[in-house]
Every structure is written in structure tokens, then in C-alpha cells.
Amino acid sequence: MPFDLYMVIGVIILALAIPSAMSAWIDKRAPRISALLILGGGGLIIYAVRAKPGGYRWAEVPEAFVTVVGHYFF
């Protein structure tokens, strides 16, 4: 279960990095915050994939979201 949580948090952080990077690129600024978000989110995803026995397949990522939402919110 904690590997699913790490995967979900990493994907959400990476999703938040995209608008930040686009905003920095449009304003012609250095994307410092988005770079940190990409490193943090990517690190969480890599940790979850390597630490979970058997790793993750693409089809298991939505299942991880459902599991985490169901466990922590309901």
C-alpha cells in the first residue's frame, strides 16, 4: 500500500510541474520550481517502481489511484 501512495503522489507532483514549466517558459524565466517538482515526483515514482515487488505495469497505475483514494478518503 505505501508504494501505491508514493506512486500516486509522484504522478500528482509531476502533473503540477507541467503548468509551472509552461508558465516559466512563456515568461522566459528559469523553471526552478518545476525542475524541483519534476525531480521530486520522478524520484517518488522511481522509488515506488523499484521498491514494489514485481514493479508496476501501466495498467496498474489507475488501480493504484483507486486504491489510494478508497483507502484514505472513504
MOPAC internal coordinates of N, CA, C and O (Angstrom, degrees):
PM7 1SCF
backbone

  N    0.0000 0     0.00 0     0.00 0    0    0    0
  C    1.4552 1     0.00 0     0.00 0    1    0    0
  C    1.5260 1   113.03 1     0.00 0    2    1    0
  O    1.2310 1   118.76 1   137.47 1    3    2    1
  N    1.3279 1   119.97 1   -42.53 1    3    2    1
  C    1.4675 1   116.74 1  -179.26 1    5    3    2
  C    1.5303 1   112.35 1   -64.84 1    6    5    3
  O    1.2310 1   120.06 1   153.87 1    7    6    5
  N    1.3369 1   117.49 1   -26.13 1    7    6    5
  C    1.4611 1   119.47 1   178.00 1    9    7    6
  C    1.5207 1   110.40 1   -68.56 1   10    9    7
  O    1.2310 1   120.49 1   143.77 1   11   10    9
  N    1.3359 1   116.66 1   -36.23 1   11   10    9
  C    1.4637 1   120.11 1   175.30 1   13   11   10
  C    1.5260 1   110.26 1   -63.30 1   14   13   11
  O    1.2310 1   120.74 1   138.63 1   15   14   13
  N    1.3252 1   116.19 1   -41.37 1   15   14   13
  C    1.4655 1   120.14 1   179.37 1   17   15   14
  C    1.5216 1   110.66 1   -63.18 1   18   17   15
  O    1.2310 1   119.91 1   136.09 1   19   18   17
  N    1.3252 1   117.78 1   -43.91 1   19   18   17
  C    1.4591 1   121.09 1   178.10 1   21   19   18
  C    1.5253 1   110.82 1   -61.81 1   22   21   19
  O    1.2310 1   120.37 1   138.67 1   23   22   21
  N    1.3151 1   116.89 1   -41.33 1   23   22   21
  C    1.4621 1   121.02 1   178.89 1   25   23   22
  C    1.5228 1   110.86 1   -62.34 1   26   25   23
  O    1.2310 1   120.20 1   133.33 1   27   26   25
  N    1.3170 1   117.22 1   -46.67 1   27   26   25
  C    1.4641 1   121.37 1  -177.67 1   29   27   26
  C    1.5211 1   110.63 1   -65.44 1   30   29   27
  O    1.2310 1   119.84 1   134.82 1   31   30   29
  N    1.3138 1   117.90 1   -45.18 1   31   30   29
  C    1.4649 1   120.58 1   179.38 1   33   31   30
  C    1.5220 1   110.11 1   -62.99 1   34   33   31
  O    1.2310 1   120.11 1   139.14 1   35   34   33
  N    1.3281 1   117.40 1   -40.86 1   35   34   33
  C    1.4573 1   120.37 1   178.43 1   37   35   34
  C    1.5162 1   112.69 1   -62.46 1   38   37   35
  O    1.2310 1   120.23 1   137.51 1   39   38   37
  N    1.3152 1   117.17 1   -42.49 1   39   38   37
  C    1.4742 1   120.79 1   178.98 1   41   39   38
  C    1.5226 1   110.57 1   -65.38 1   42   41   39
  O    1.2310 1   120.18 1   139.16 1   43   42   41
  N    1.3260 1   117.26 1   -40.84 1   43   42   41
  C    1.4688 1   120.61 1   179.11 1   45   43   42
  C    1.5259 1   110.56 1   -65.11 1   46   45   43
  O    1.2310 1   120.26 1   137.81 1   47   46   45
  N    1.3226 1   117.12 1   -42.19 1   47   46   45
  C    1.4642 1   120.13 1   178.77 1   49   47   46
  C    1.5272 1   110.50 1   -63.61 1   50   49   47
  O    1.2310 1   120.45 1   137.84 1   51   50   49
  N    1.3279 1   116.75 1   -42.16 1   51   50   49
  C    1.4691 1   118.98 1   177.09 1   53   51   50
  C    1.5246 1   111.50 1   -63.20 1   54   53   51
  O    1.2310 1   120.26 1   143.38 1   55   54   53
  N    1.3137 1   117.11 1   -36.62 1   55   54   53
  C    1.4676 1   120.29 1   178.31 1   57   55   54
  C    1.5304 1   110.54 1   -65.82 1   58   57   55
  O    1.2310 1   119.93 1   145.42 1   59   58   57
  N    1.3270 1   117.74 1   -34.58 1   59   58   57
  C    1.4613 1   120.93 1   177.52 1   61   59   58
  C    1.5234 1   111.93 1   -73.66 1   62   61   59
  O    1.2310 1   120.04 1   157.26 1   63   62   61
  N    1.3135 1   117.53 1   -22.74 1   63   62   61
  C    1.4593 1   120.84 1  -179.95 1   65   63   62
  C    1.5260 1   112.00 1   -72.45 1   66   65   63
  O    1.2310 1   119.94 1   152.43 1   67   66   65
  N    1.3060 1   117.71 1   -27.57 1   67   66   65
  C    1.4682 1   120.65 1  -176.72 1   69   67   66
  C    1.5264 1   112.03 1   -63.91 1   70   69   67
  O    1.2310 1   118.37 1   128.60 1   71   70   69
  N    1.3429 1   120.72 1   -51.40 1   71   70   69
  C    1.4725 1   118.70 1   178.20 1   73   71   70
  C    1.5283 1   112.62 1   -64.67 1   74   73   71
  O    1.2310 1   120.42 1   145.97 1   75   74   73
  N    1.3103 1   116.81 1   -34.03 1   75   74   73
  C    1.4581 1   120.19 1   177.88 1   77   75   74
  C    1.5278 1   111.17 1   -64.22 1   78   77   75
  O    1.2310 1   120.42 1   136.63 1   79   78   77
  N    1.3125 1   116.81 1   -43.37 1   79   78   77
  C    1.4665 1   120.57 1   178.74 1   81   79   78
  C    1.5293 1   111.00 1   -66.62 1   82   81   79
  O    1.2310 1   120.56 1   139.17 1   83   82   81
  N    1.3289 1   116.54 1   -40.83 1   83   82   81
  C    1.4662 1   119.91 1   179.15 1   85   83   82
  C    1.5280 1   110.77 1   -63.97 1   86   85   83
  O    1.2310 1   120.28 1   138.02 1   87   86   85
  N    1.3250 1   117.06 1   -41.98 1   87   86   85
  C    1.4573 1   120.81 1   179.42 1   89   87   86
  C    1.5223 1   111.31 1   -63.44 1   90   89   87
  O    1.2310 1   120.32 1   135.79 1   91   90   89
  N    1.3212 1   116.99 1   -44.21 1   91   90   89
  C    1.4574 1   120.11 1   178.47 1   93   91   90
  C    1.5214 1   110.92 1   -64.29 1   94   93   91
  O    1.2310 1   120.40 1   140.23 1   95   94   93
  N    1.3105 1   116.84 1   -39.77 1   95   94   93
  C    1.4585 1   120.82 1  -179.63 1   97   95   94
  C    1.5350 1   111.04 1   -65.69 1   98   97   95
  O    1.2310 1   120.45 1   137.44 1   99   98   97
  N    1.3396 1   116.75 1   -42.56 1   99   98   97
  C    1.4593 1   120.80 1  -179.43 1  101   99   98
  C    1.5340 1   111.20 1   -66.69 1  102  101   99
  O    1.2310 1   120.39 1   140.70 1  103  102  101
  N    1.3445 1   116.86 1   -39.30 1  103  102  101
  C    1.4642 1   121.23 1  -179.87 1  105  103  102
  C    1.5235 1   112.96 1   -82.92 1  106  105  103
  O    1.2310 1   120.36 1  -178.14 1  107  106  105
  N    1.3379 1   116.92 1     1.86 1  107  106  105
  C    1.4649 1   123.42 1  -179.50 1  109  107  106
  C    1.5293 1   111.39 1    57.90 1  110  109  107
  O    1.2310 1   121.36 1  -134.70 1  111  110  109
  N    1.3497 1   115.01 1    45.30 1  111  110  109
  C    1.4642 1   121.85 1   175.96 1  113  111  110
  C    1.5215 1   108.57 1  -112.86 1  114  113  111
  O    1.2310 1   121.06 1   -15.35 1  115  114  113
  N    1.3154 1   115.58 1   164.65 1  115  114  113
  C    1.4615 1   120.30 1   175.00 1  117  115  114
  C    1.5316 1   108.84 1   -75.27 1  118  117  115
  O    1.2310 1   119.74 1   -49.32 1  119  118  117
  N    1.3163 1   118.10 1   130.68 1  119  118  117
  C    1.4754 1   120.45 1  -177.24 1  121  119  118
  C    1.5341 1   112.01 1   -82.31 1  122  121  119
  O    1.2310 1   120.43 1  -113.48 1  123  122  121
  N    1.3253 1   116.78 1    66.52 1  123  122  121
  C    1.4647 1   120.92 1  -175.91 1  125  123  122
  C    1.5240 1   112.12 1   -69.01 1  126  125  123
  O    1.2310 1   120.26 1   129.63 1  127  126  125
  N    1.3053 1   117.11 1   -50.37 1  127  126  125
  C    1.4673 1   120.64 1  -177.78 1  129  127  126
  C    1.5228 1   110.41 1   -65.37 1  130  129  127
  O    1.2310 1   120.32 1   137.86 1  131  130  129
  N    1.3202 1   117.00 1   -42.14 1  131  130  129
  C    1.4619 1   119.32 1   179.82 1  133  131  130
  C    1.5238 1   110.96 1   -65.54 1  134  133  131
  O    1.2310 1   120.01 1   146.20 1  135  134  133
  N    1.3289 1   117.59 1   -33.80 1  135  134  133
  C    1.4645 1   119.96 1   176.38 1  137  135  134
  C    1.5197 1   110.68 1   -64.84 1  138  137  135
  O    1.2310 1   120.44 1   138.89 1  139  138  137
  N    1.3240 1   116.77 1   -41.11 1  139  138  137
  C    1.4715 1   119.95 1   176.73 1  141  139  138
  C    1.5268 1   111.36 1   -64.94 1  142  141  139
  O    1.2310 1   120.50 1   139.96 1  143  142  141
  N    1.3291 1   116.64 1   -40.04 1  143  142  141
  C    1.4616 1   120.14 1   177.90 1  145  143  142
  C    1.5241 1   111.15 1   -64.32 1  146  145  143
  O    1.2310 1   120.47 1   138.95 1  147  146  145
  N    1.3193 1   116.70 1   -41.05 1  147  146  145
  C    1.4654 1   120.17 1   179.18 1  149  147  146
  C    1.5203 1   110.51 1   -64.43 1  150  149  147
  O    1.2310 1   120.26 1   136.76 1  151  150  149
  N    1.3367 1   117.11 1   -43.24 1  151  150  149
  C    1.4667 1   120.15 1   178.42 1  153  151  150
  C    1.5289 1   111.37 1   -64.00 1  154  153  151
  O    1.2310 1   120.29 1   135.62 1  155  154  153
  N    1.3194 1   117.05 1   -44.38 1  155  154  153
  C    1.4678 1   120.40 1  -179.59 1  157  155  154
  C    1.5214 1   112.80 1   -66.36 1  158  157  155
  O    1.2310 1   120.68 1   131.18 1  159  158  157
  N    1.3237 1   116.30 1   -48.82 1  159  158  157
  C    1.4628 1   120.04 1   179.72 1  161  159  158
  C    1.5103 1   112.49 1   -65.49 1  162  161  159
  O    1.2310 1   120.78 1   137.01 1  163  162  161
  N    1.3219 1   116.12 1   -42.99 1  163  162  161
  C    1.4615 1   119.85 1   177.70 1  165  163  162
  C    1.5202 1   111.91 1   -63.89 1  166  165  163
  O    1.2310 1   120.83 1   141.20 1  167  166  165
  N    1.3200 1   116.02 1   -38.80 1  167  166  165
  C    1.4609 1   119.77 1   177.62 1  169  167  166
  C    1.5203 1   112.34 1   -63.62 1  170  169  167
  O    1.2310 1   120.28 1   138.19 1  171  170  169
  N    1.3208 1   117.07 1   -41.81 1  171  170  169
  C    1.4688 1   120.31 1   177.32 1  173  171  170
  C    1.5232 1   111.44 1   -63.63 1  174  173  171
  O    1.2310 1   120.40 1   138.88 1  175  174  173
  N    1.3116 1   116.84 1   -41.12 1  175  174  173
  C    1.4664 1   120.41 1   179.38 1  177  175  174
  C    1.5209 1   110.82 1   -66.17 1  178  177  175
  O    1.2310 1   120.36 1   135.35 1  179  178  177
  N    1.3181 1   116.91 1   -44.65 1  179  178  177
  C    1.4663 1   119.91 1   179.27 1  181  179  178
  C    1.5206 1   110.68 1   -63.35 1  182  181  179
  O    1.2310 1   120.38 1   139.07 1  183  182  181
  N    1.3354 1   116.87 1   -40.93 1  183  182  181
  C    1.4636 1   119.71 1   177.94 1  185  183  182
  C    1.5270 1   110.76 1   -62.13 1  186  185  183
  O    1.2310 1   120.34 1   135.41 1  187  186  185
  N    1.3292 1   116.95 1   -44.59 1  187  186  185
  C    1.4647 1   120.00 1  -178.87 1  189  187  186
  C    1.5238 1   111.39 1   -63.55 1  190  189  187
  O    1.2310 1   120.28 1   138.83 1  191  190  189
  N    1.3285 1   117.08 1   -41.17 1  191  190  189
  C    1.4641 1   120.63 1  -178.93 1  193  191  190
  C    1.5221 1   110.81 1   -67.04 1  194  193  191
  O    1.2310 1   120.35 1   138.24 1  195  194  193
  N    1.3186 1   116.93 1   -41.76 1  195  194  193
  C    1.4708 1   119.78 1  -177.62 1  197  195  194
  C    1.5195 1   113.03 1   -77.28 1  198  197  195
  O    1.2310 1   119.72 1   147.08 1  199  198  197
  N    1.3256 1   118.14 1   -32.92 1  199  198  197
  C    1.4654 1   120.63 1  -174.53 1  201  199  198
  C    1.5259 1   112.91 1   -83.03 1  202  201  199
  O    1.2310 1   120.22 1   150.77 1  203  202  201
  N    1.3289 1   117.18 1   -29.23 1  203  202  201
  C    1.4681 1   119.49 1  -179.58 1  205  203  202
  C    1.5221 1   109.12 1   -73.57 1  206  205  203
  O    1.2310 1   120.36 1   -49.80 1  207  206  205
  N    1.3209 1   116.91 1   130.20 1  207  206  205
  C    1.4656 1   118.81 1   177.42 1  209  207  206
  C    1.5363 1   110.46 1   -61.03 1  210  209  207
  O    1.2310 1   120.41 1   -56.95 1  211  210  209
  N    1.2965 1   116.82 1   123.05 1  211  210  209
  C    1.4621 1   121.19 1  -178.31 1  213  211  210
  C    1.5128 1   113.78 1    90.15 1  214  213  211
  O    1.2310 1   119.92 1   168.61 1  215  214  213
  N    1.3156 1   117.76 1   -11.39 1  215  214  213
  C    1.4638 1   121.68 1   179.10 1  217  215  214
  C    1.5176 1   112.63 1    69.95 1  218  217  215
  O    1.2310 1   120.73 1    16.89 1  219  218  217
  N    1.3123 1   116.21 1  -163.11 1  219  218  217
  C    1.4627 1   123.24 1   178.85 1  221  219  218
  C    1.5163 1   109.26 1  -120.07 1  222  221  219
  O    1.2310 1   121.40 1   -33.91 1  223  222  221
  N    1.3207 1   114.92 1   146.09 1  223  222  221
  C    1.4594 1   121.45 1   167.73 1  225  223  222
  C    1.5223 1   107.07 1  -106.09 1  226  225  223
  O    1.2310 1   120.48 1   -16.69 1  227  226  225
  N    1.3320 1   116.69 1   163.31 1  227  226  225
  C    1.4614 1   119.75 1  -179.07 1  229  227  226
  C    1.5276 1   111.70 1   -58.28 1  230  229  227
  O    1.2310 1   120.28 1   144.94 1  231  230  229
  N    1.3221 1   117.08 1   -35.06 1  231  230  229
  C    1.4672 1   120.33 1  -177.92 1  233  231  230
  C    1.5270 1   112.30 1   -71.60 1  234  233  231
  O    1.2310 1   119.81 1   161.80 1  235  234  233
  N    1.3201 1   117.97 1   -18.20 1  235  234  233
  C    1.4571 1   120.90 1  -178.90 1  237  235  234
  C    1.5254 1   113.52 1   -85.48 1  238  237  235
  O    1.2310 1   119.69 1   166.04 1  239  238  237
  N    1.3083 1   118.20 1   -13.96 1  239  238  237
  C    1.4681 1   120.43 1  -177.85 1  241  239  238
  C    1.5301 1   111.39 1   -66.62 1  242  241  239
  O    1.2310 1   118.40 1   132.54 1  243  242  241
  N    1.3397 1   120.65 1   -47.46 1  243  242  241
  C    1.4738 1   118.51 1   175.70 1  245  243  242
  C    1.5272 1   112.93 1   -62.74 1  246  245  243
  O    1.2310 1   120.35 1   146.33 1  247  246  245
  N    1.3329 1   116.93 1   -33.67 1  247  246  245
  C    1.4631 1   120.03 1   176.42 1  249  247  246
  C    1.5207 1   110.56 1   -64.05 1  250  249  247
  O    1.2310 1   120.29 1   143.99 1  251  250  249
  N    1.3228 1   117.05 1   -36.01 1  251  250  249
  C    1.4620 1   120.95 1   177.61 1  253  251  250
  C    1.5260 1   110.40 1   -64.03 1  254  253  251
  O    1.2310 1   120.34 1   139.17 1  255  254  253
  N    1.3424 1   116.96 1   -40.83 1  255  254  253
  C    1.4601 1   120.20 1   176.96 1  257  255  254
  C    1.5254 1   111.10 1   -60.79 1  258  257  255
  O    1.2310 1   120.48 1   133.37 1  259  258  257
  N    1.3167 1   116.70 1   -46.63 1  259  258  257
  C    1.4654 1   120.72 1  -179.13 1  261  259  258
  C    1.5210 1   110.35 1   -63.49 1  262  261  259
  O    1.2310 1   120.12 1   138.93 1  263  262  261
  N    1.3169 1   117.38 1   -41.07 1  263  262  261
  C    1.4570 1   121.26 1   179.57 1  265  263  262
  C    1.5259 1   110.99 1   -63.56 1  266  265  263
  O    1.2310 1   120.21 1   134.46 1  267  266  265
  N    1.3129 1   117.21 1   -45.54 1  267  266  265
  C    1.4647 1   120.50 1  -178.38 1  269  267  266
  C    1.5201 1   110.99 1   -67.22 1  270  269  267
  O    1.2310 1   120.06 1   134.14 1  271  270  269
  N    1.3195 1   117.49 1   -45.86 1  271  270  269
  C    1.4653 1   120.03 1   179.04 1  273  271  270
  C    1.5268 1   110.28 1   -62.17 1  274  273  271
  O    1.2310 1   120.51 1   136.19 1  275  274  273
  N    1.3292 1   116.63 1   -43.81 1  275  274  273
  C    1.4649 1   119.43 1   179.29 1  277  275  274
  C    1.5199 1   113.31 1   -64.91 1  278  277  275
  O    1.2310 1   120.39 1   144.17 1  279  278  277
  N    1.2928 1   116.87 1   -35.83 1  279  278  277
  C    1.4685 1   120.14 1  -177.25 1  281  279  278
  C    1.5256 1   112.59 1   -77.17 1  282  281  279
  O    1.2310 1   120.30 1   138.24 1  283  282  281
  N    1.3209 1   117.03 1   -41.76 1  283  282  281
  C    1.4594 1   120.05 1  -173.47 1  285  283  282
  C    1.5196 1   115.01 1   -94.56 1  286  285  283
  O    1.2310 1   119.34 1   161.68 1  287  286  285
  N    1.3212 1   118.87 1   -18.32 1  287  286  285
  C    1.4404 1   120.33 1  -176.97 1  289  287  286
  C    1.5263 1   114.62 1  -113.36 1  290  289  287
  O    1.2310 1   119.76 1   163.84 1  291  290  289
  N    1.3330 1   118.07 1   -16.16 1  291  290  289
  C    1.4700 1   118.48 1  -178.84 1  293  291  290
  C    1.4895 1   111.34 1  -127.09 1  294  293  291
  O    1.2310 1   120.10 1   180.00 1  295  294  293

